Amino acid sequence: SSVLNAEMPVVTQIGLAKAVSAPLLQPDGSYLVTYTLNVANLGNVPLTGVQVEDDLAAAFPAPATFTIISGVVFTGTLVANAGYNGTTDKALLAPESTLEIGATHTIAFTLNLKPHGAPGPFYNTAIATGKGPDGTETKDTSTAGTKPDPDDDGNPGEEIPTPVDPQPNPVIGIAKAAGTPVRQADGSYRVTYTFVVRNYGNTPLANVQVTDNLARTFAAPATFKIATAPAATGTLVANAAFNGANNVNLLNGAQSTLAVGEADTISVTVDFKANGADGPFLNTALATATSPDNIPTKDTSTLGTNPDPNDNGTPDDPNENVPTPVELPEHPVIGIAKAVAEPVLLDDGSLEVTYTIKVKNLGNVSLSAVQVTDSLPATFPEPVTFNLSGPVVTTGSLLANASFDGVGNRELLVDSGSTLAPEDSATITFTVRVWLNRTEQTEFFNSAIARAEGPAGGKTTDVSMVGTNPDPNENGDPTENGENVPTPVILDPLIIPKGYSPNGDGVHDTFYIRGLTRLTADVLIYNRWGNLVYEQRNYQNNWNGHSNTGLRVNSELPDGTYYYIIKLNDNRKFAGYLTLAR
């Protein structure tokens, strides 16, 4: 070890870098300027007698004047010279200052600069000196920035002067972040945007404005509305009338300001529906402002919360205007409803039942592998028999399964070819011919099941709801309790209407009982007081609302509720109420 130390060459080397803040314009026209000097020991021996001289008189020649307004601040083993003034005393450090091997310590001071018409920029260099243990002296002239040896070659000889340009330089920067979209009960998504607006210049900013055209972001078919009006912090004043379409100003510009270095925020919450639009939904905002002497500045927002990601003081660099995206979480939702038409009685006593199924994509992504299964034996149990009457008919992007019979093949669709875009719906229609075969059952319930997949493989399924609306409460969730009611159909060769309208319009003008072609019936009609007003043996479906018995024979009966008794020749008897309404 002692041999190696003896052979190691002694390197005595000091390095110096000098950085400067942006000049801050003061009300009297002067500027505050802060210098920060980094002094480094780049050699392999400790340094003593470390000194940094900075001749500010050379940097700011007449007519410019300056005054040191803060004492020299130092770190580490450096010791400040309390008498430093930059003119008659140019030494920033006291004689006892040292630097250990590999150390970098900092000196900082602030001055007030009055250019007095001098145009600038004003260039400045400082000189660092020190001694090694053997008395070897080292020195370095400062280079601009914070790194004494920018190229890390061990030779800090770059010597680039540090410039100060006290011209008003208004610079505004803006960043925009989006929260995670949250699904709402109505199927929309709620997202909160947060804007960070900062003054990067050397002069206060007035007329601060941020514009954001959400109509471009959520273009048709997407829709949006403002859920929570803009809110602002600090010296920014929000515009409560912002709507993102015909009023795109987030701020009251006339009242909004930003001091030098100040960063304030704006937030606004938006509800939107994709309505089949593909994401992501990209958004940028524009920040504008003016200096006290009306010099304009602007910046296009960049993604995140830092308007100047590379922290170089220039927030409008080409790579610092990244749009802010909103991605919807995949939410595949299929809904199904099933309606039934009035049964048709055929001459052989069988009945035709036509079902219409509505399938709807209630989610925010396209659905594939759409399938609907329907088990007809569960609906029409023995001794009832049935068969399919005619083909399955589909609309839209659903592909019918020609082999469906409801028994051995219960799939109504070819799922490999059936799809649904977001918000789209399509129908499936099929007819079943039913033979009751003397069953005592007259009411038959049916449910179908829909299933599908989202682009990422997410599964969705739903049990049918009676009617034509898969999601009656319109909240985007068709699987809730009360939204899977089976579809009923009453099958009886004898179908007694609950009312009719004998007004001569050709529709329901007589009390028409279906199924009397193979039966005979005696019909008795009573009014609300229990008086018999109509009686007909071997009824021929011809009662037109007139009485044929009682006090007002052949008179038109008034509208109202009547009680009927129907006696069939097969010994069955029916009684109930009907409504006569012209």
Secondary structure, 3 states (H helix, E strand, C coil): CHHHHHHCCCCCCEEEEEEECCCEECCCCCEEEEEEEEEEECCCCCEEEEEEEECHHHHCCCCCEEEECCCCEECCCCCECCCCCCCCCCECECCCCCECCCCEEEEEEEEEEECCCCCCCEEECEEEEEECCCCCEEEEECEECCCCCCCCCCCCCCCCCEEECCCCCCCEEEEEEECCCEECCCCCEEEEEEEEEEECCCCCEEEEEEECCHHHHCCCCCEEEEEEEEEECCCCCECCCCCCCCCCECECHHHCCECCCCEEEEEEEEEEECCCCCCCEEECCEEEEECCCCCEEEEECEECCCCCCCCCCCCCCCCCCCCEEECCCCCCCEEEEEEECCCEECCCCCEEEEEEEEEEECCCCCEEEEEEEECHHHHCCCCCEEEECCCCEECCCCCECCCCCCCCCCECECHHHCCECCCCEEEEEEEEEEECCCCCCCEEEECEEEEEECCCCCEEEEECEECCCCCCCCCCCCCCCCCCCCEEEECCCCECCCEECCCCCCCCCCCCCECHHHCCEEEEEECCCCCEEEEECCCCCCCCCECCCCCCCCCECCCEEEEEEEEECCCCEEEEEEEECC
